[in-house]
């Protein structure tokens, strides 16, 4: 696989993982297992994930770089809640961990594949 095809694959994977993580965060805190019946303000945790969407969509390398750092907070939350929660919330946190790790790997791969060669 050439570099352009690999970068394209990493770009699509990062976008898919980011969108899936936004949907998961909203569904988790509003309907699936909210902290309070009827939803909670924890759904606002999806808001920072929306910030890099435009840059990820358009393939801006800088966005991939900084959003790979942002996603580490969601990875940490997923691991922490997987350890401390039970039932549906534990399963959702495991999914959050997997999606965060997938986004991180794809974003770092894209940034590496698109860097200027010396």
N, C-alpha and C positions, 0 to 999 in steps of 0.2 A: 504494500500500500504506500503510495507516495505521500509526501508531506501535506500537500493541499487536501487530499482526500481524508487523511487522518485529522487535520485541523477542522474540516467540515463535520466529520463525525463527532469530534469533541464538542464543537459548537452546538450541534443538535442535542447531544446528550446533556450538556449543561442547561440549555433552555428547557428541555423536558423535565429535568430534575427540579429546576427552580419553580416552574409553573406547578408541578405536582406538590412541591413543598408549600407553596402559597395556598393551594386548595386544601391540603391536609391541615394546615394551621387554622384556617377558617372553619372547616368542617369540624375539627376536633373541639375547638373552643366554643362553637355556636350550637352544634347539634349532637355530635357523637358522644362526647364525654366532658361537658363543660364543668368548670369548678362549681358553678351555681346553676340550678335549673333555669332554663330559658336562655342560657348563654352567659358569657362573662366578657369583661373587658380584655381578658387575655387574648382575645381574637386580634387585638391591635398589634400583637407580635408579628403578624403577617405584613404589616405596613413597611418595615425596613426592607423586606424581601422584594417589594415592588420597586424600590429605588433603582436597582441595577437592570431591571427588565429591558428598558430601551437599549442600553449599551450591549447587553447580552444578545438581544435580537439582531442588532446591527453589526455585531462582531468587533466591537471596540476592545482592543487588547487591554487597555488601562482598566476598563470596567471589570474584565475577568480577573485582573490582578487584585484590585481592592475588594471585590466581592468574595474572593476566595478567603479573605480574612474575616469578612462579615459572617460568612456561613459557619465559622468555627463556634460562634455563640450558640447557634442552633444545634450543632453537633454536641456541644457540652450540655445543652438543655436536654436533648434526647437521651444521652447516656445517663444523666442524673435522674431523670424521671423514669427511665427504664429500671433503674436500680431501686427507686423508692416507691413507685406506683404498683398497683396490681390490676388485673383484669384488662378491660378495654384500653384504659389509659396507658398501661404498660405496653400493649401491642402497638398502639399509635406512636408511642415514644420510640419503639424499636424501628418503626417505619420512618420516623423523622430522622433518626440516626443514619439509616441506610440512604435516604435521599440526600441528606447533608453530605455524607461521605462521597456519594456519587457526583454531586455537584462540585465538590472540592477537587476530586480527581479530574473531572472533565475540564474545569476552569484552569487548573494548573497545567494540564496537558495542552490546552489551547494556547495559553500564554507562552509555553515553551516552544510549541510548534510554529508560532507566528513571530518569534523574536527575530531581529535582524541578524543575519549571519555576518561574521567578521571577515 
